[in-house]
């Protein structure tokens, strides 16, 4: 399946939340750090990671912190 998982037909879905959290932890980055840089509450970062909320600004901050493009983590974004 590669780095991004396929679900259903050819629809690409993003990284699962556990992969995002693990990647942040491996780099010593806390969700609180992302929140401060993005100017949002830490709970918003958590919601974005779980795909319960969409925020371009938070997605961009997460992707930057991981050294990736937003579309690498959230292909449909």
N, C-alpha and C positions, 0 to 999 in steps of 0.2 A: 504493500500500500504506500510506502514511502513516508515522508515526513508528515504530510497532511493526510488525514484519513478520509476515505470516501464513505459516504453514507447514502444508502438508497442507490439511485442510478449513478449519474456522473457528478452529482452535486458534491462540491468540496466543502468540508467543514473544518473549522479551525482546530488549533491545539486544544486538547482537553484541559480543564482547569488545573488538574494535578500536575500536568507537564509545565504549565506557565509558572505555577507556584514553585515547583522544583527547580526550574531554570533560574528564577529569581533568588532562591535560597542558595544555590550553588555559587552565585555571584555575590552573596552577602547583602542582597538588596531586600529591604522590607517593603511591604505594601505601604506602610506609613511614609517611606522615603519617596515612593512614586506619587503618593497623594500630595505631599508638600510641593514637589516639583510641578505637579499639574494644577495645584491650587484647589484641590477638592478634599473632602473628608476621606479617611481611610476606608470607610464602609463602601464608598462609591467605587474605589479600586477593586474591592472584593466582588462587588456586583458585576463589574465589567469583566473581570476574570471568569466569573461563572456564566457570562453571557446573559445575565438577567437585566442588564442595562447596557445601552450603547452610548459611548462617549468617544468621539474621535480624538479629543485631547488626551484622555486617559489611555486609549489604545496606543496613541503615538508615544506617550511617555513610557509605557511598558515596552513597546518595541525598541525604542531608543536604549532603554536600560539593558535590553537583551542583545543589542547590536544587530537587530533584525529589522526587516520592513514590516509594516502593519499587515500587508497582504501575505506575508509568510505565516503569521500567527492566525489571522482571520482572513482567509482567502476571499470570502464573499464581501468583505468590507470595501 
